[in-house]
Structures are given as C-alpha cells and as structure tokens.
Amino acid sequence: MNVWRGLIVAMLAVILGVPFVARRAAEQGRAPTSAGARTLIVVSPHIQQIKSEFETAFNRWHQARWAQPVRIDWRYPGGTTEILNQLRSEFEARMRDGRISADGRCQPGTIGFDVMMGGGSFEFGRLKRGVTMPAASLPRAGPSPGGADASVTVPMSVPAGFSKEQLDEWYGANRIGAEVLYDPDQYWLGTALSAFGIVYNRDLLRDRGLPEPKTFVDLTSYQYRGLIALADPRQSGSVATAYDSILNNRGWDEGWRILREMSANARYFATASTSPPFDVSQGEAAAGVAIDFYGRGQAQAILRSGERPEDGRVGYVDPKGAAYIDADPVAILRGGPDPELAKRFVEFCLSEEAQALWQFRARGSNEGGGPGDGLGPERYELRRMPVRRIMYEKHLDRFVDRVNPFELASATAPRGWRDAIGPLMGAFGVDTSLELRAAWDALNAARSDASFPPDVRAEMERLFYAMPMHRTRDGREVPFSPESLKEIVADTRRWTEPVHGTRSKIAYTKFFQCNYQRVARCAHARSIVP
C-alpha cells in the first residue's frame, strides 16, 4: 500500500511540476545550452519574441568572437516602473548593509542583475540619478562630512566605458529630433527607437461612420465615447512618454485638455502598454494609444493570407508633425555579477547583427533570406526601429517597415512636465473615471442643446477643465501650473514621499471628483450650483 501511495505521490509531483518547468523554459525563451555556457542576467520588460531572438544571436556572436557559449537569464518583475522599484529596493538594502559604499564601490554580484534592457530614456535617466539615502542611515566610520542632514546618492547604472571614436561610429551625431540617442556619460545607450501613435480597428470605425484617426485630437471627439483603449501612465513608462509627447507638442493648456478628453472617452485604463493594441485588434475598442512596434506588430499578426497591411482590420499611424521618437536603451547595472559580459552584451546590441534583428524580415519567412549574410531574426519579425543610422543607409530595402525615424522626429524639445503625468492623469482620469464620464456626458449634452443657459454651460466648462491647487509642506497654496511645477515636484519628492506626496495625490483626486460632480449637478439643475 505504501509503495502504491509513493508512486501516486511521485506521479502527482511530475504532473504538477511539468507546467512550472515548461513555464520557466518559455520565460527564458531558449533551447538548452551547453553546461559550460556563461550566464548574463538581464532584467527587461521586453516581450518574449525579442528575448528569444536576442539570446540566440548573442550566443552566436559571442562564440564567434570569444569561442565561448553564453546564455541569458531573463528576469521580468513587470513593466519599467516595477523594475525600477525593485532595483531601488535592492540598492537601498545593499547600501544599508554596507555592501555598496557611499562612493558607489561594490563587489561584482552585490546586485542580482547584470543589465537592464528596454524602456525609455526617462526611466534610464532615473537609473543614472540613482538612489539617495540619508547618510545617517548608512554604515560609516566617523561623523558624516555633511552633518546630520547629509545625504548620499549612488547611481544604479555605471558608465559603459566605450571610446568616443566607437560611439561616433555607432551613432554619429547624438541627436534625433529634440532627443539624444545615448547618455553623454554612457550610463545608458540607445539600442532601438520608439515612436508613439494610434492603433485603430477599421471595421469598428466603419460600422460607426468614423474616419480613421490621424492625430491625437481626433480621439477627443465625443463620438469616441467608450471606444478608446488607454494605459495607466503610473504603470507604464512607455505610455507616459506618449502622453508627454502630447503635452510637449500642444503645450500646457491644450495638452492637458486633450488628455482629459481622451480619458473621458476611454473604455478602460490598462496596466500594461501591450493591452490597447491587442484589445483594438479583438474589437474591444475602436482605437488606442500605442508604441509603434506594438501597433504595427498586432496589425501584422491578424493579417489574412495575401492581405495588404493597408487593407487589414487593424491600422497604425504616427501623428503627422508630432512623432515623438525616444531611444530604447540598455544599461550596465552597478554591482552586477559579470560586468565584463555585460559590456560585451551592450557592444553586441549595437552591432549590425543585433540592429538587423529589430527590423529585418525573419529568415524563416517566405520573404526573408536577404543576400545570404545571415542578418535578421530567425523566427519573429520584431518591428522595431534600429538606432544606428547606417542601417537606414545600407539596408532600408530589407526593412519590414520602410520608415526612417530620423526624418519623422519632432524637433519640439521636452518641456519638463512628464513628472506631473502620472499623478495628474491618475487623479483626473483613472481614479475618477465614473465621475469623469458622467461629467463628459453632461457637458456634451449641454453643448448640443441650443436652449441651454450659456452662463451655466460656461461654468460647467470651467469646472471640467480646472486644475487643482497644491498645498505645500509649509501650508502655502500653489497653483498647479508650468511655472510652479518644479516647486511642486520638489515639495512632494516626485509624489513618492509617503506622507506629503500621498496626501497631495489624494487632494488632487478629491478636487477633480468634486468638480465633475458639480458639472453633473449644474446640467441637471440648468443653473449654477455650489
């Protein structure tokens, strides 16, 4: 009886264990490598197809140069926000226990990741800004040089250390539109380029008599009520960049107005930037804001055999004259287990072999193959834009998407307002979505009613688009405006300070909620109500 019981337990263990083994293999996206393979640990929000192609190509590239196989241990704790939070926690812990000194010195293996790959230049700028902690909370020999209030800052990434000649060969001028391609101090280097635009469902638009959207302003029409798929900028750094591009191109007042009206038309706010393109393709929404490669990739994925992209159910457009192009970087993390292999990986990412992975057709496809030089992905067409200009000069005819982002990029410089996007859109759009939609319905009903009292309608407009006041730590009331934003960001420590920052976000939410409720009451009473 005990033998049978043991066999049953063993069989259950196998049955239950297989899914976990399979999932681990799927997450790593690779076939088994030899026992002598060197391992690089990469934390990344990238999709599985990117991970699979880059691991295979990196192993091939590394063996050709150093006669040694490598494997990549991919880690995915979530999107860029979650990754940065995890890294920050790990760095703070290592600083407290003295394994990272006040000047940033530490042994390899102090941090559990070698490289961070994927995200936006803003997020990688936060890696460079690093972790700041009170000096008094850290181990030290003797009094702190700066006194009791001194603080210590340690960047989470380290300079890659390539020569200026090498950077010039890879990048040429360090500029695309108003942005840079790499950090001048090499705390991060761009490997691909990302644009942000609109993905849309042609069938749904046709059914509702709507034209295909060309600009973000098109998504503010009341005809899109309940039809827009958006992502929460507090969860996704990439969509925060997209919303920031609207502010940069349209200015403070008009930019926030567009974001408010798009939020009012939203069907939902997803936690990941991958959700809107997928849901648009499934008919769950008519249009959404998307990163270019997600939008184009989803459009391609559902094409019928022989169907042209312009005739497919899903389309994607970069808004003309407002294309915000951002570098998608890689960075070597401070204290990672294998800094030498990490630098080699960065070098690989900027080789023509790696750059071809982003945009060439898969070699296994009917249209793949090229001139037989072995360039391009094996299985998956990644639909990303390479960062090196030489790829457009030499290989544009081999691209899936024959677009040159260096010609599309907007020259409008960032205005420094991005820090406000998460807390403000969270307050006026995500966390007050029910009140926002009710107020939007009431306002549009008043706009279309010629008999509606003009003074009441004007008050409803004012309430709907109003911005909150910010109460500082010392009790002053500061208007939420571009002139005061820098002070507000510092006062709340980018809204991360656990008491004052949190209270500020709650106050904004209550402000918008009360205003939206007043809009609805004014519409019902057809008079100005308190």
VEXNU-769585 format. One record per residue (C-alpha): residue number from 1; residue in three letters; x, y, z negated. Coordinates in steps of 0.05 Angstrom, whole numbers, m for minus. Layout:
BEGIN
 num residuo     px     py     pz
 NUM     ALA      X      Y      Z
...
% end
This chain:
BEGIN
 num residuo     px     py     pz
   1     MET      0      0      0
   2     ASN     57     47    m17
   3     VAL     90     31     49
   4     TRP     27     50     88
   5     ARG     19    112     46
   6     GLY     91    131     62
   7     LEU     80    120    136
   8     ILE     18    163    135
   9     VAL     55    219     99
  10     ALA    112    215    149
  11     MET     65    218    208
  12     LEU     29    278    179
  13     ALA     96    312    169
  14     VAL    114    301    242
  15     ILE     45    324    266
  16     LEU     47    387    223
  17     GLY    120    401    237
  18     VAL    117    399    313
  19     PRO     78    465    321
  20     PHE    129    502    277
  21     VAL    188    473    316
  22     ALA    154    489    381
  23     ARG    137    560    359
  24     ARG    209    572    337
  25     ALA    234    548    405
  26     ALA    183    592    440
  27     GLU    202    652    399
  28     GLN    275    643    416
  29     GLY    256    631    489
  30     ARG    314    587    508
  31     ALA    335    517    524
  32     PRO    381    484    473
  33     THR    453    508    479
  34     SER    517    471    462
  35     ALA    538    463    389
  36     GLY    598    510    399
  37     ALA    556    569    422
  38     ARG    570    635    387
  39     THR    506    668    360
  40     LEU    484    740    366
  41     ILE    426    762    322
  42     VAL    382    814    357
  43     VAL    322    848    326
  44     SER    275    872    380
  45     PRO    202    889    397
  46     HIS    212    865    468
  47     ILE    165    815    499
  48     GLN    184    742    507
  49     GLN    199    746    582
  50     ILE    252    799    570
  51     LYS    284    758    515
  52     SER    286    695    557
  53     GLU    318    729    618
  54     PHE    369    768    578
  55     GLU    392    708    537
  56     THR    403    665    598
  57     ALA    440    719    636
  58     PHE    482    740    575
  59     ASN    504    668    564
  60     ARG    524    662    638
  61     TRP    560    730    637
  62     HIS    597    715    572
  63     GLN    621    646    594
  64     ALA    648    675    659
  65     ARG    690    726    621
  66     TRP    709    692    556
  67     ALA    697    619    572
  68     GLN    651    612    512
  69     PRO    576    599    509
  70     VAL    531    645    469
  71     ARG    460    643    444
  72     ILE    415    698    419
  73     ASP    375    690    355
  74     TRP    317    738    368
  75     ARG    282    768    308
  76     TYR    214    801    315
  77     PRO    186    830    250
  78     GLY    137    873    290
  79     GLY    140    938    330
  80     THR    194    991    325
  81     THR    162   1021    263
  82     GLU    162    955    226
  83     ILE    234    940    249
  84     LEU    258   1008    223
  85     ASN    223    998    157
  86     GLN    255    930    148
  87     LEU    324    956    165
  88     ARG    316   1015    119
  89     SER    296    969     61
  90     GLU    356    924     74
  91     PHE    405    982     77
  92     GLU    377   1013     14
  93     ALA    385    947    m23
  94     ARG    457    938      1
  95     MET    474   1010    m18
  96     ARG    446    999    m88
  97     ASP    486    935    m99
  98     GLY    550    968    m74
  99     ARG    560    925    m12
 100     ILE    554    988     31
 101     SER    597   1045      4
 102     ALA    578   1118      3
 103     ASP    621   1130     65
 104     GLY    587   1072    102
 105     ARG    642   1020     96
 106     CYS    619    948     90
 107     GLN    639    877    109
 108     PRO    611    840    170
 109     GLY    549    802    150
 110     THR    526    854    100
 111     ILE    465    865    144
 112     GLY    428    807    175
 113     PHE    425    834    247
 114     ASP    479    850    298
 115     VAL    439    891    347
 116     MET    373    928    354
 117     MET    346    928    425
 118     GLY    283    961    451
 119     GLY    242   1022    431
 120     GLY    251   1095    446
 121     SER    306   1147    437
 122     PHE    266   1177    379
 123     GLU    268   1112    339
 124     PHE    341   1102    354
 125     GLY    354   1173    331
 126     ARG    325   1151    264
 127     LEU    376   1094    263
 128     LYS    430   1146    272
 129     ARG    401   1192    218
 130     GLY    403   1131    174
 131     VAL    386   1122    101
 132     THR    391   1177     49
 133     MET    392   1159    m24
 134     PRO    406   1197    m89
 135     ALA    479   1190   m107
 136     ALA    459   1176   m179
 137     SER    424   1111   m157
 138     LEU    488   1083   m126
 139     PRO    548   1048   m158
 140     ARG    606   1096   m166
 141     ALA    669   1105   m204
 142     GLY    664   1172   m240
 143     PRO    616   1231   m232
 144     SER    584   1247   m165
 145     PRO    621   1303   m129
 146     GLY    557   1338   m112
 147     GLY    527   1337   m182
 148     ALA    463   1306   m206
 149     ASP    423   1325   m144
 150     ALA    473   1299    m93
 151     SER    451   1250    m40
 152     VAL    487   1201      5
 153     THR    469   1188     78
 154     VAL    492   1126    116
 155     PRO    474   1115    190
 156     MET    444   1047    204
 157     SER    479   1041    271
 158     VAL    552   1052    289
 159     PRO    585   1084    350
 160     ALA    595   1033    405
 161     GLY    665   1059    419
 162     PHE    668   1058    495
 163     SER    714   1106    532
 164     LYS    688   1169    566
 165     GLU    711   1140    632
 166     GLN    668   1078    621
 167     LEU    607   1119    602
 168     ASP    616   1163    664
 169     GLU    620   1100    708
 170     TRP    556   1072    678
 171     TYR    514   1135    672
 172     GLY    544   1194    710
 173     ALA    511   1257    682
 174     ASN    480   1244    614
 175     ARG    412   1272    634
 176     ILE    344   1252    661
 177     GLY    294   1308    664
 178     ALA    300   1342    596
 179     GLU    326   1279    561
 180     VAL    392   1245    552
 181     LEU    409   1173    573
 182     TYR    454   1158    513
 183     ASP    473   1188    447
 184     PRO    536   1230    457
 185     ASP    566   1198    395
 186     GLN    546   1128    421
 187     TYR    502   1110    362
 188     TRP    455   1085    416
 189     LEU    459   1075    491
 190     GLY    401   1071    540
 191     THR    394   1005    577
 192     ALA    328   1018    615
 193     LEU    280   1075    627
 194     SER    207   1080    606
 195     ALA    152   1124    634
 196     PHE     83   1132    605
 197     GLY     19   1135    644
 198     ILE    m52   1109    654
 199     VAL    m74   1038    667
 200     TYR   m145   1031    693
 201     ASN   m197    980    716
 202     ARG   m221    995    786
 203     ASP   m283    951    781
 204     LEU   m308    985    717
 205     LEU   m295   1054    745
 206     ARG   m332   1037    809
 207     ASP   m392   1010    771
 208     ARG   m397   1075    732
 209     GLY   m385   1121    791
 210     LEU   m319   1147    763
 211     PRO   m259   1165    806
 212     GLU   m191   1135    790
 213     PRO   m156   1177    737
 214     LYS    m95   1217    758
 215     THR    m80   1257    696
 216     PHE    m90   1251    621
 217     VAL   m141   1308    625
 218     ASP   m185   1261    666
 219     LEU   m191   1216    605
 220     THR   m223   1273    565
 221     SER   m287   1273    606
 222     TYR   m348   1253    565
 223     GLN   m363   1202    620
 224     TYR   m307   1161    589
 225     ARG   m342   1158    521
 226     GLY   m327   1090    491
 227     LEU   m286   1068    552
 228     ILE   m214   1087    533
 229     ALA   m164   1039    502
 230     LEU   m113   1074    457
 231     ALA    m60   1050    408
 232     ASP    m47   1078    339
 233     PRO     16   1122    341
 234     ARG     30   1104    269
 235     GLN     40   1032    290
 236     SER     73   1040    359
 237     GLY    132   1086    372
 238     SER    124   1078    447
 239     VAL     53   1106    449
 240     ALA     73   1161    401
 241     THR    124   1180    456
 242     ALA     67   1180    507
 243     TYR     25   1226    464
 244     ASP     85   1270    451
 245     SER     94   1278    527
 246     ILE     23   1307    530
 247     LEU     40   1358    476
 248     ASN    106   1376    509
 249     ASN     74   1387    577
 250     ARG      9   1420    555
 251     GLY     30   1460    495
 252     TRP      5   1460    423
 253     ASP    m67   1482    430
 254     GLU    m85   1448    496
 255     GLY    m43   1386    479
 256     TRP    m79   1373    413
 257     ARG   m146   1387    447
 258     ILE   m131   1333    499
 259     LEU   m110   1284    446
 260     ARG   m172   1299    405
 261     GLU   m220   1289    464
 262     MET   m184   1225    486
 263     SER   m191   1199    414
 264     ALA   m265   1216    416
 265     ASN   m273   1175    479
 266     ALA   m233   1116    450
 267     ARG   m265   1048    445
 268     TYR   m213   1029    392
 269     PHE   m142   1043    367
 270     ALA    m98    981    375
 271     THR    m38    966    331
 272     ALA      6    948    390
 273     SER     22    983    456
 274     THR     11    917    493
 275     SER    m63    915    477
 276     PRO    m92    970    522
 277     PRO    m64    943    588
 278     PHE    m89    873    572
 279     ASP   m158    896    550
 280     VAL   m165    941    610
 281     SER   m150    881    655
 282     GLN   m202    839    619
 283     GLY   m256    892    627
 284     GLU   m258    911    553
 285     ALA   m241    983    571
 286     ALA   m241   1025    635
 287     ALA   m174   1059    624
 288     GLY   m119   1067    573
 289     VAL    m51   1098    558
 290     ALA      6   1050    573
 291     ILE     80   1043    582
 292     ASP     95   1037    656
 293     PHE    121    965    656
 294     TYR     62    940    614
 295     GLY     13    974    661
 296     ARG     47    950    725
 297     GLY     61    881    697
 298     GLN    m12    870    677
 299     ALA    m35    895    745
 300     GLN     11    845    779
 301     ALA     m8    787    733
 302     ILE    m81    787    755
 303     LEU    m70    798    830
 304     ARG   m104    745    872
 305     SER    m63    708    923
 306     GLY    m47    754    982
 307     GLU    m78    814    949
 308     ARG    m42    881    953
 309     PRO    m28    919    888
 310     GLU    m69    979    912
 311     ASP   m129    934    922
 312     GLY   m124    896    856
 313     ARG   m173    901    798
 314     VAL   m122    939    755
 315     GLY    m83   1002    775
 316     TYR    m30   1043    742
 317     VAL    m10   1116    753
 318     ASP     45   1162    726
 319     PRO     10   1230    719
 320     LYS     40   1275    772
 321     GLY     84   1330    746
 322     ALA     81   1304    675
 323     ALA    121   1240    678
 324     TYR    159   1235    613
 325     ILE    219   1189    622
 326     ASP    253   1163    560
 327     ALA    314   1118    550
 328     ASP    301   1048    522
 329     PRO    364   1038    480
 330     VAL    408    986    448
 331     ALA    449    999    385
 332     ILE    502    962    345
 333     LEU    479    957    273
 334     ARG    526    974    216
 335     GLY    549    913    177
 336     GLY    523    861    227
 337     PRO    552    791    226
 338     ASP    591    794    292
 339     PRO    609    865    313
 340     GLU    654    841    370
 341     LEU    599    801    402
 342     ALA    551    858    391
 343     LYS    596    905    431
 344     ARG    601    854    486
 345     PHE    526    849    489
 346     VAL    520    925    498
 347     GLU    571    921    553
 348     PHE    531    866    586
 349     CYS    467    906    582
 350     LEU    500    960    625
 351     SER    529    912    676
 352     GLU    497    906    745
 353     GLU    478    834    727
 354     ALA    436    858    668
 355     GLN    409    920    704
 356     ALA    383    876    760
 357     LEU    342    836    711
 358     TRP    297    896    699
 359     GLN    270    908    769
 360     PHE    292    854    819
 361     ARG    244    800    841
 362     ALA    251    733    807
 363     ARG    298    687    844
 364     GLY    246    632    840
 365     SER    192    673    874
 366     ASN    175    669    948
 367     GLU    201    739    958
 368     GLY    263    731    914
 369     GLY    332    708    932
 370     GLY    363    771    959
 371     PRO    430    765    993
 372     GLY    452    705    951
 373     ASP    493    745    900
 374     GLY    457    714    840
 375     LEU    428    780    817
 376     GLY    359    784    787
 377     PRO    317    747    736
 378     GLU    306    672    742
 379     ARG    232    667    726
 380     TYR    200    732    704
 381     GLU    194    799    740
 382     LEU    203    848    683
 383     ARG    180    912    720
 384     ARG    226    958    680
 385     MET    267   1016    710
 386     PRO    343   1008    705
 387     VAL    382   1064    671
 388     ARG    441   1064    719
 389     ARG    436   1109    779
 390     ILE    478   1061    821
 391     MET    420   1011    820
 392     TYR    376   1061    858
 393     GLU    432   1079    906
 394     LYS    451   1008    923
 395     HIS    390    964    910
 396     LEU    325   1004    915
 397     ASP    303    959    973
 398     ARG    305    899    925
 399     PHE    262    932    871
 400     VAL    191    907    857
 401     ASP    171    979    844
 402     ARG    207   1025    891
 403     VAL    205   1085    846
 404     ASN    263   1130    826
 405     PRO    250   1158    756
 406     PHE    307   1208    764
 407     GLU    263   1242    816
 408     LEU    199   1238    775
 409     ALA    223   1261    706
 410     SER    192   1323    677
 411     ALA    241   1379    660
 412     THR    198   1403    602
 413     ALA    241   1399    540
 414     PRO    214   1365    477
 415     ARG    184   1418    431
 416     GLY    200   1381    366
 417     TRP    127   1366    349
 418     ARG    129   1290    350
 419     ASP    133   1283    274
 420     ALA     62   1310    270
 421     ILE     31   1260    318
 422     GLY     24   1200    271
 423     PRO     m6   1235    210
 424     LEU    m49   1283    250
 425     MET    m78   1234    300
 426     GLY    m88   1185    244
 427     ALA   m128   1238    207
 428     PHE   m169   1267    265
 429     GLY   m177   1205    307
 430     VAL   m162   1137    277
 431     ASP   m186   1141    205
 432     THR   m245   1186    221
 433     SER   m267   1152    286
 434     LEU   m341   1144    267
 435     GLU   m348   1217    247
 436     LEU   m307   1240    307
 437     ARG   m352   1203    357
 438     ALA   m415   1228    324
 439     ALA   m389   1300    327
 440     TRP   m367   1289    400
 441     ASP   m437   1265    419
 442     ALA   m469   1324    384
 443     LEU   m422   1375    415
 444     ASN   m432   1348    486
 445     ALA   m507   1347    476
 446     ALA   m505   1420    456
 447     ARG   m460   1437    515
 448     SER   m510   1406    564
 449     ASP   m572   1440    532
 450     ALA   m583   1509    562
 451     SER   m631   1526    506
 452     PHE   m582   1510    450
 453     PRO   m564   1573    409
 454     PRO   m497   1599    435
 455     ASP   m472   1622    366
 456     VAL   m485   1552    337
 457     ARG   m451   1519    395
 458     ALA   m390   1565    386
 459     GLU   m387   1547    312
 460     MET   m390   1473    330
 461     GLU   m333   1482    379
 462     ARG   m291   1517    327
 463     LEU   m303   1463    274
 464     PHE   m290   1406    323
 465     TYR   m221   1432    345
 466     ALA   m199   1465    279
 467     MET   m131   1448    248
 468     PRO   m122   1439    173
 469     MET    m83   1480    123
 470     HIS    m24   1447     88
 471     ARG    m14   1455     13
 472     THR     60   1457     m4
 473     ARG     91   1429    m67
 474     ASP     92   1498    m98
 475     GLY     17   1507    m84
 476     ARG     21   1553    m23
 477     GLU    m29   1545     35
 478     VAL      7   1540    102
 479     PRO    m30   1536    169
 480     PHE    m16   1473    209
 481     SER     17   1508    268
 482     PRO     81   1502    310
 483     GLU    112   1559    270
 484     SER    102   1523    204
 485     LEU    111   1451    226
 486     LYS    185   1447    209
 487     GLU    170   1471    138
 488     ILE    112   1421    131
 489     VAL    155   1363    155
 490     ALA    209   1380    105
 491     ASP    158   1392     49
 492     THR    129   1322     58
 493     ARG    194   1288     78
 494     ARG    161   1269    144
 495     TRP    100   1248    104
 496     THR    139   1189     74
 497     GLU    144   1219      5
 498     PRO    100   1171    m35
 499     VAL     61   1223    m75
 500     HIS     61   1290    m40
 501     GLY     65   1261     31
 502     THR      8   1213     18
 503     ARG    m35   1267    m14
 504     SER    m24   1312     46
 505     LYS    m47   1259     95
 506     ILE   m109   1246     53
 507     ALA   m124   1321     51
 508     TYR   m119   1325    127
 509     THR   m167   1266    135
 510     LYS   m218   1297     89
 511     PHE   m213   1363    126
 512     PHE   m229   1331    194
 513     GLN   m283   1287    165
 514     CYS   m319   1346    133
 515     ASN   m314   1387    197
 516     TYR   m342   1331    240
 517     GLN   m400   1322    193
 518     ARG   m414   1396    196
 519     VAL   m415   1393    272
 520     ALA   m468   1339    269
 521     ARG   m509   1377    218
 522     CYS   m506   1441    259
 523     ALA   m531   1403    320
 524     HIS   m588   1373    282
 525     ALA   m610   1439    250
 526     ARG   m594   1480    312
 527     SER   m566   1532    264
 528     ILE   m500   1544    227
 529     VAL   m500   1503    164
 530     PRO   m448   1500    108
% end
